[in-house]
Amino acid sequence: MKKAELAHLAVAGAEFAVRVTPRARRPGVELDGGVLRIGVSAPPEDGRANAAVAEALAHALGVAKGRVVLLRGATSRDKVFKLE
């Protein structure tokens, strides 16, 4: 997915349900039936995958990575992020 391809979803206060694949062979962001699937190459250790997912989501939305906040799912593959 190209940069800012999901820019139409970038509304302050919006929440995004995300399904994460850490250590993905092909990192990327895809919208699949209302659920964002994000693959990152980072391992799920010490919050590295969470940081990579937040950065990938921010990149896809076309916003600064500091605006994307993890609400739920810090240790789960299913996460909820909020755009501030």
Backbone hydrogen bonds, N-H to C=O, Kabsch-Sander energy under -0.5 kcal/mol:
donor,donor_aa,acceptor,acceptor_aa,energy
4,A,59,H,-1.8
5,E,2,K,-1.6
6,L,60,A,-2.3
7,A,4,A,-1.3
9,L,6,L,-2.3
10,A,7,A,-1.4
11,V,9,L,-2.0
13,G,83,L,-3.8
14,A,11,V,-2.3
16,F,81,F,-3.1
18,V,16,F,-0.5
18,V,79,K,-3.0
19,R,36,L,-3.0
20,V,18,V,-0.6
20,V,77,R,-2.9
21,T,38,I,-2.3
23,R,42,A,-1.6
24,A,21,T,-0.6
24,A,40,V,-3.0
28,G,39,G,-1.8
30,E,37,R,-2.3
32,D,30,E,-0.6
32,D,35,V,-3.0
33,G,31,L,-0.5
35,V,32,D,-1.3
36,L,17,A,-1.8
37,R,30,E,-3.2
38,I,19,R,-2.4
38,I,36,L,-0.6
39,G,28,G,-2.8
40,V,21,T,-2.2
45,E,43,P,-1.9
48,R,45,E,-2.1
49,A,43,P,-0.7
51,A,47,G,-2.1
52,A,48,R,-2.1
53,V,49,A,-2.6
54,A,50,N,-2.4
55,E,51,A,-2.1
56,A,52,A,-2.4
57,L,53,V,-2.7
58,A,54,A,-2.4
59,H,55,E,-2.3
60,A,56,A,-2.3
61,L,57,L,-2.1
62,G,58,A,-1.3
63,V,58,A,-2.3
67,R,64,A,-1.9
68,V,65,K,-1.0
69,V,67,R,-0.6
69,V,82,K,-2.8
71,L,69,V,-0.5
71,L,80,V,-3.2
72,R,80,V,-1.4
76,S,73,G,-1.3
79,K,18,V,-2.9
79,K,77,R,-0.6
80,V,72,R,-2.3
81,F,16,F,-2.4
82,K,69,V,-2.9
83,L,14,A,-2.6
84,E,67,R,-3.0
84,E,82,K,-0.6
